[in-house]
Amino acid sequence: MSTATRIDTAIIIVAAGSGTRLGAGEPKAFVGIDHHSLLRHCLRGVFEAGPAQVIVVAPQDRAGEALAQAYEAAGDRRELVTTVVGGETRQLSVAAGLSRVWPGVDVVLVHDAARSLVPGDMIDRVVAAVRETGHGAIPVLPVVDTLKRVDENRVVGVVDRSELAAAQTPQGFRRDVLDTAYAVSREEYTDDAALVQAAGHPVVAIEGSARGFKITTPADLLRARRIVADAPVPPVTAGAAPRTPLPRVGIGTDVHAFGGTGSLWLAGIEWPDEPALSGHSDGDSVAHAIVDAVLNAAGLGDIGSHFGTDRPEFAGAHAGAFLAETHRILQAAGWRVGNVSVQVQANSPRFAPRRAEAERVLSDALGAPVSVTATTTDGLGPTGRSEGIQAFAVALVVPV
């Protein structure tokens, strides 16, 4: 796919739910249907549809795994993939996804990973309906069962099913309509269409799909497994950048200016008599360059994808926290670090006396050998003027 293609649609995939009713002992989106998870099957349909930015909202401890599955499904459209950590409620998770929608997008779809078997053509039909009507559109199926109104265990009436329909996802909206509805909402709604309608905007219904059922209970999961057994996910095709069994190399760089509070933290250790670096965390350029290099090598995004300001637990965090989480993300994606080499560019601190200590701390945190060298830039550039510290890292990763 050409990166010059204008992307004006985004799909937010909500995959942060716990799945208590499914009883599988792990977040629902990561439960297997066959050798692929619900999320992976959902992504198959998403990437069968027209090009769109794809934002996967995942639990905090599964964000790396979600990104790896999205990259696998995306093939040569990996540049369209974004991940974000979800909130405590569905609406907070969707809001987190909305915060990552690109500026040029004017139609946003919200899709449940639990509706894993939705085909790509239904996604395209939702997008077309939003563009045709200029507001919101949702897929629905007619209710076929006879519905009774019940008071405790006593039947008290019949509900006219001719006026009812079962809502599915993805639900699509004009981007400005959805943004505004979320901004003014003060209540929790069961779906995005209800939230948008509460804000005063119309929503139209289009024909849904029998494959769009929500996997909520063990019986639903069994139904999905029977369907998939008849139509398994095909292997990644040529041009889709399948994972190779060969080792891979990544490069990372990071620079921080002096100006933080407290002591300098660099290469995982404290330098009490040196000026601190500024940053969301401790500003450790060495640790951050390592994270970028490792993630880059494995094709799992960059430090901003996993450790952005939306993760307050990493505010002020030191190298150990960053490298341990990077190690976990890599393992979840089927990789391990071979080794990392880092070069520090700075006038101070004097690194040589503490090199062995720094290498030991970094290696222990990452679970792989890390070597560090240091140099100056002969007075050239910001580091030469003692305005900050820059680090460059090269990482080797190998498949597990």
N, C-alpha and C positions, 0 to 999 in steps of 0.2 A: 504494500500500500504506500502511496506517495504521501510524505509528510506535508505536502502542499495542499492536500485535500482539506477543504473547509469542514470542520466538525461543528454542527449546529444542534446536535442532540446529545443528551447525557442520560445514562441509565444508572440509577442508584440501586444496588442490590443489597438488601437488608439481610445480613447473615450473622447478626450478633445475638440472636435469641438463645436461651438456655435449652429449650426443647424438653421441658419437664414432662409433658404428657407423652412424649415419645419413649421416655424411660430408657434411653440408650447410654446414659452415663457420661455424655459429652455434648457440647453444643450441637444443636440439631443439624446445622448446615454442614458439619464435618462428619456426619454419620454416613456410612457407605451404603449405596444402593447395590452396586456390584463392586468392582475394584476401584470405582470412582465415588466421590462423595456427592451429597445432594448439591453442594455448591458447584462442583465441577460439572455436573449435568446441567444445572441452571445456566452456567456460563456457555455451555455448548449452544443452547438456543440463542443466547444473547449475541454470540459471534456469528451465528447463521444470519442474523438480521443485518440491516444496513449499518455502515460505520457510525459509531457513537463513542463518546467518552464513557468509560465504564468505571464506576466507583463502587468498590466492595467495602461495605461497612462490617467489620469483624470484631469479635471479642478481643480484648487487649492482648491476651496470651496466645491468640491464634492469628494475629495480623500477618506474620511472616509466612505462615502456611497458606493463608488466603491469597497473598500476593503470588506465591509460587504456583498455586492452582490457576490463578487468573492468567499468569504469563503462559502457562502450558496451553490453556484454552485459546489464548489470543493469537498464537503463532506470530505472523509478521505484523500484527497490529498491537504489539506490546506497548508502544508509545501512548496508546489510548487508555492504559490501565492506571488507576489510582486506588490506594487503600486508605482507610481511615478507621480509627477505633470508635466503636459504638458507645452509646450512652446507656443509662439505666432503664429507659423506656424506648419503645419503638419510635416515638416522635423525636426523642433526643437523638436517636441513631440516624433518622432521616435528616434531621437538622445538621448533624455532623457531615453527612454526605453532601448536603446542599452547600456547605461552606467550601467544598473543594470543586464545585462546578466551574468550568472554564468561562471566562468573560464572553466569548462569542456564542455560547449556547443559548438558544431561545426556546427549546422544548426539553422538558425534563420528565423522565419516566421513573416511577418508583416500583420496584419489583421485589417480591419475597423469594429468597433462596429456597424456601420450603415448597414453592411451586416450581419444582425442578425440571419438569418435563414440558414446559411451555415451548412451543416451536417458534422459530424465528419469524415465520410469516405473520403470526399473531402480534408480535412486537412491532413489526412494520405497519400493521393495520392500525394499531393504537397511535403511532406517530402520525400516520396519514390523517386520522380522524381529528387529532388536535390541530393540525395545520389547516384542515378543511373548515372546522367550526370556529377556530380561534380561541377556544377555552379548554376545558377538561374533557377527557374521554376514558372510560373504563370498559373492560370486557366483562360480560355477564353471561350466565346460562339460565334458562328458565327453570323454575322450581317444579319438579315433576311429582313429588310426594304430596299427598293430602296432608294439610297442616291443621292441627287442632290447637285451640287455646285452652290451656290447662291451669287450674287453680289447685296447687298442691297435687293431689292424685286424682282430681275430678275434672273430666272434660266438660268445659263450659261453652264451647262454641267452635266454629269452623272459620279459618282464615282464608280469604279469597286469594288463591295463589296466582290469579291472572295478573295481579298488580305487583307480584314479587319476582325477584331475580337474585341469583347467587353471584356476588361480585368476585372477580378474580384480579390478578395482577399480570402484567404491569399496568399501572394506572398512570396516564400521561396528562401533563398540564403545560400551559404556557409558563415559561420560567418565571416571569414577573408575577404571575398569579400565585404560583406556589410559594415563592419567596415571601410575598406579602401576607398570605394566609398563615404561614408559619410565624411570621413576625408578630401578628396580632393575636394568635391563639393563646388562650389561657386555660384550655381544657384538654383532656386526653380523648382522642377519637379512635375508633377501631380500624379506620383506614384513612388514606389521604383524601379520598373523594369527600368523605364526611367533613373533614377539616376545611377543605376548600369551599364546600357548599355552605358551611357555617359562616364563612367570611363573605358570603353573598355572591359567589360565582357559580354559573351553571356548569353542569357536567352531563355529557351524553353517554349513552350505553351503546356498545357495539357487540356483535356476536363473539362469545368467548370460545374456548376450546375444551374438549373433554379431557385433554391432557393437562389442563391447567389446574387440576385439583391440588389442594394444599396437603402436604404430608405432615400430619399432626399426631396420629396414633400409630401403634404397631401395625394395625390393619392397613392403614394408608401406605406404610412403608412396604408391606408385603405386596400390595397392589402395584406400587411403582416398580418393585423388583421383577414382577411378572412381565410388566410392559417392557422394561429394559432388556430382559432376557431375550425378547423377540427382536430387539433393535439396539444392539450394544453400541457404545460410543466407538466410532472408528479411530484408528491410530492417527497421530498427527501427520499431515501430508507434507509433501515437498514444499519448501519455502516457509514452513511454519516453525523453523528453528527448534527441532526436537532436542531434548537433552542429549548431549554426547557423553560417552564414557570417558573421554579424555580429560585431563586436568585443565583448569582455566585460570587465567591471570587477570587481575583487575588493578586499576590505579586509583588512588584517592589523594586529595589534597585538602588542606584546611589552614586558615589563617585567622588569627584573632589579634586585636589591638590591645595594648595595655590600657588600663583604666578601670579594672574591676575592683572589688573590695576584698579585703583579707589578703591571704598569701597567694603566691603563684602555685598553681597545680599544673604540672607538665609531665608527660610520660607516666602518669599514674602515681606520681609521688609529689609531696609538698616541698616547696622551696621557701622557707619562712622569711628569708631576708631579701626576696625578690618581689618586684611589683606584680600584682595580679593581672590576669587577662580578663577581658570582658566577654560576656556571652550568656546565653540562656542557662547553660549548666556552669561548669567551672572554667570553660574556655580552653580546655586542654587540646591544643592543636594536634598533638601526636595521636591521642586516642581517637579523635574525630577523623583524622586522615585514615587510620587503620580501619575504622568502621566503614567508611566510604569505599576503601579498596576491597574489603572482603565482600560487601554487598554487591559491588560492581562486578567482581569476578564471578559470583554466582548468578548474576542477572536478576537480583532481588531489589532493585531500586537503589536508593541512596539514604543517607542519614536523615534527610528531611522526611522521607516516606515513613520512617519508623520512630523517630525521636523528635518530632516537631513540638511546637509550643502547646499543642493540644494534649500533650502527655505531661501533666504537671509533676509527676513523680520523678522526672528527670531534670527538673529545675534545680540547679546547684549540684547535680550528681557528678561523681568522679568517674575516672576511667573504668574502674572495676564493674560498675553497674552497666555502662555502655557495652563493654566487651563481653560480659556474661550474657546479656540479652542478644547481642549479635551472634554469639555462639549458639544460643538456643534457636534463633531464627534460621540459621544455616542448617542445623541438624534437622529441623522440621521440614526443610525443603530438600533433604537428601544429600547434603554436602558436608564436608569437614575442611578445616583450614590445614593446609600443608605447612606453610610458614609465611611470615610477613617481614618485610624489610622497610625501615623508615629512615628518612633523612630529615633532620631538624635544621632550619635556617634561622639563626638568631645571633645577636651580639652577646646576649646573656640569657640564662645563666651559663656558667662554665660547666659543660655537660660531662666531660670525660671522667671526673672523679666518681660520678654516680651512675655511669652507664650500666654497669652490671646489675645494680639495684633496680634500675628502671626496666631493664630487659626481663628480670625475674618477675617483677610485679605484672607487667603487661602479658608475659607468656602464661603466667598462672591464671589470669583473668580470662584470656582468650582460649586457653586450652591448646595452645600451639606455640612453636618457637617464634619469638619476635626479636629482631636485632635492630639496634638504633645507632645511627651515626649523627654527627652534628658538624655544621660548618657555618661560616659567615658569608656575606655577599660583598665584601670589600667596600662597604659604605654605600652600596647601590640599593635603591628601592626602599620601601617602608621598613623592612627588617634591617637594612643597612643604616637607616636613621634611628634605629632603636624604637620604632613606633609599635612593634608587635613581633609575633613569632609565627612562622609558617612551617608546615611539615608536609612532606610528600611520602606516600606509602605505596608499596607494591605487594599484592597478596596472591598467593597460589592456593586455589581450592581444588579439591578432588571429590568425585562422587563417592558416597558411602556404599 
